Amino acid sequence: MNCNKDSVNHELNLYFDNSATSWPKPEAVYRAAELQMRQMCGNPGRSGHTRMLEADRLIYRTREALAALFKVDDPSRIIFALNATDALNIALKGFLKTGDHVIFTALEHNSVLRPLGTMRRNGLITTTMLPCSLEGYPDLEFLENAYQPQTSLLVINHASNVIGTVAPLRKMIESAHKKGVKVLVDAAQTAGTIDIDIADLDIDLLAFTGHKSLLGPTGTGGLYVKVGIDLKPLREGGTGSHSEIDLHPESMPERLEAGTLNSAGLAGLLEGINFIRETGLDQIREHETALRRSLREQLMEMRQITVYGPEEAAECAGSLSFTIRDTDCGEIGYILENNFGILCRTGLHCAPLAHQAFGTFPGGTIRLSPGFFTKAGDIQFLINAIREIVALTEKG
Amino acid sequence: MATNCYVTFPTIFYAIRAESLLKQKDFTFKMVPVPRSISSSCGTALRCACPDLSKIRQYLADHQTEMEGLYQLEEDGFKMPIVKELQSDELQ
């Protein structure tokens, strides 16, 4: 395919990959992470001097801010992890016991599919995949018949990282709880863009990442663990407490945290959460929904394009996927970047089962994920670029 | 010679939680490194005047803050202090 490179403005670099990691971050996020590294020495929880205490206070405030965001009464039930993948591993490997049966949706990311796959291949657990519709909605009737006496956990991807469909969390949690089954929610795509009331929804375990819609740095994330659920720690080690015994503490949050925390990252994450609180989750959601609606409508005007996922933007979060007839999505992504300075993601997005459900396996899709800092004009530039590419595909 | 009282915590989370809660009220206290003579638990302890200990302990207990131990120390410069562990029911 030939494109006219003279028409390209390489300086623009429009960013449509916020589902991978959000960019840019609020200015305060960069500043806080740098300040933490420059001024706050000392290992949180260890040394006892005043600078260490400052680091501890910052980590405590970040935990409190997350607890407030998710409507959790007790901040000690939020533990820090490297990212959502890490948190999901802590949850799955800490919760599941030999002989357990797990139900997961077809929309799950490899961060769920791979730990479960390993445990299944090792003969530790059995699993059932909950199919979903072409629009990405889990089959609730199938769910009702999927429970077994050994079923201990239902894993739900709150929003598909491929097509953005938001799962009917309340209905699914109520269904699981009626059967005495706990629920693990993967909120990688939704924390910071959709209001999640953990207490009201009665969520048992919720994994989140800091570097997507929470607008923090990479290397931050965490897991909410409901009171009464005791996870076997995945890691043990230094916590700064009870150093005289070779037994990891039982008290949360340290029970599930070992080693030095990412205090610079968490300082940035706190500012990301502060930005969300000051801006208002509703306003963020409204802006992103409007962008998605406009993007989808204009993509749908091109007959060569197939857009996946629900028509109604308000039922989605984050990602929007499309394909152009008879083209390789990888090549389209390459042209978008090299000829138009537009950054997006193409392929399977670490969610192979979702693509099988949508009929886009193994070729994948072109995924566009605007964020809060995306402007309406950016969408227009993107659409014009896609129109140009589609016109070129017609010429062959 | 000075008499001070100390509260120790199972983890740093509860030490900082205690500080955060008490700062919002009119309590007089200081966060200090745990005196090695009393505990090797979390590295930060709360030091207060002994007559205030009962109210501080009660306030923290009422606000979901786990504590590990309560101590009274007779401190004399750099000499090893005389330590007395206190039970919550013996506080006034």
HADDOCK unambig.tbl for C-alpha pairs under 7 A between the chains (distance, minus, plus):
assign (segid A and resid 45 and name CA) (segid B and resid 12 and name CA) 5.39 0.50 0.50
assign (segid A and resid 45 and name CA) (segid B and resid 43 and name CA) 6.67 0.50 0.50
assign (segid A and resid 46 and name CA) (segid B and resid 43 and name CA) 5.96 0.50 0.50
assign (segid A and resid 47 and name CA) (segid B and resid 43 and name CA) 6.71 0.50 0.50
assign (segid A and resid 48 and name CA) (segid B and resid 32 and name CA) 6.87 0.50 0.50
assign (segid A and resid 48 and name CA) (segid B and resid 33 and name CA) 4.77 0.50 0.50
assign (segid A and resid 48 and name CA) (segid B and resid 43 and name CA) 5.62 0.50 0.50
assign (segid A and resid 48 and name CA) (segid B and resid 44 and name CA) 5.60 0.50 0.50
assign (segid A and resid 56 and name CA) (segid B and resid 16 and name CA) 6.99 0.50 0.50
assign (segid A and resid 57 and name CA) (segid B and resid 16 and name CA) 6.28 0.50 0.50
assign (segid A and resid 60 and name CA) (segid B and resid 13 and name CA) 6.85 0.50 0.50
assign (segid A and resid 60 and name CA) (segid B and resid 16 and name CA) 6.88 0.50 0.50
assign (segid A and resid 240 and name CA) (segid B and resid 42 and name CA) 5.91 0.50 0.50
assign (segid A and resid 240 and name CA) (segid B and resid 43 and name CA) 6.33 0.50 0.50
assign (segid A and resid 241 and name CA) (segid B and resid 10 and name CA) 6.88 0.50 0.50
assign (segid A and resid 241 and name CA) (segid B and resid 11 and name CA) 5.86 0.50 0.50
assign (segid A and resid 241 and name CA) (segid B and resid 40 and name CA) 6.99 0.50 0.50
assign (segid A and resid 241 and name CA) (segid B and resid 41 and name CA) 4.60 0.50 0.50
assign (segid A and resid 241 and name CA) (segid B and resid 42 and name CA) 3.96 0.50 0.50
assign (segid A and resid 241 and name CA) (segid B and resid 43 and name CA) 6.40 0.50 0.50
assign (segid A and resid 242 and name CA) (segid B and resid 40 and name CA) 5.70 0.50 0.50
assign (segid A and resid 242 and name CA) (segid B and resid 41 and name CA) 4.28 0.50 0.50
assign (segid A and resid 242 and name CA) (segid B and resid 42 and name CA) 6.46 0.50 0.50
assign (segid A and resid 243 and name CA) (segid B and resid 40 and name CA) 6.56 0.50 0.50
assign (segid A and resid 243 and name CA) (segid B and resid 41 and name CA) 6.92 0.50 0.50
assign (segid A and resid 244 and name CA) (segid B and resid 40 and name CA) 6.86 0.50 0.50
